[in-house]
Amino acid sequence: MADAASSSEGRQRRFFAALGVFLLLTALAAGTGGLLGMHILSVAERMIEEQRAQPKVPMRVSKYMGTGKLLRLQPIVTNLASPQGVFARIEASLVTDALREEEAAVMAARIGEDLVAFLRTTSLAQIEGGAGLQHLREDLNERVVIRSGGKVREIVIETLVVQ
């Protein structure tokens, strides 16, 4: 009987020792979490105060803001350089500053003529896929800005059909 009583006492001691260690670790974790939370809160408050103290940065100006207007080009249909018998039809508009009507019409005709000349030197392989369309858009934007002397901000490709 003495062995059973001593083994029962040993189990109780181990249980209470484990329970004590568990409670100690729980208290340590709670204290560490509380201190970390207070530190993060103080850092966040300091950052908010620094942002409020900084001068306000003006918004970026979009190239679509202001007095710009959309000038629709006539649809352009032309053959591509290769392969033989492949045609492209492009409908586009120009984002431009406010121009007089007659000046805008002349500029649109010149840009349309330039786009035809450019598309005739382009092959189907150059405009295939998303990357090809992006390169075409960049090339056309560059040509349009140069051709217009900076009066046109951008060309917007509305449709491009190749067959």
QUIBELVEN-V336193 format. One record per residue. PHI is phi in whole degrees, 0 to 359 (999 if undefined). Layout:
BEGIN
phi
PHI
PHI
END
This chain:
BEGIN
phi
999
293
292
293
291
289
289
292
295
295
294
296
298
297
297
292
293
296
296
296
297
298
295
296
294
296
296
296
294
297
296
296
298
296
296
296
298
294
295
297
297
292
295
296
297
296
294
296
296
295
294
293
283
287
291
290
270
295
294
292
269
281
286
262
274
101
263
293
220
261
246
280
272
293
302
249
237
206
274
267
296
205
286
299
81
261
245
233
238
232
244
214
230
251
268
223
287
299
248
293
301
292
294
294
294
295
295
297
294
296
292
299
297
294
295
298
299
290
296
291
263
262
263
297
297
287
248
283
79
294
294
296
294
296
295
299
299
296
297
294
300
298
295
293
295
293
297
270
69
88
283
257
277
196
254
251
278
274
218
220
240
239
216
END
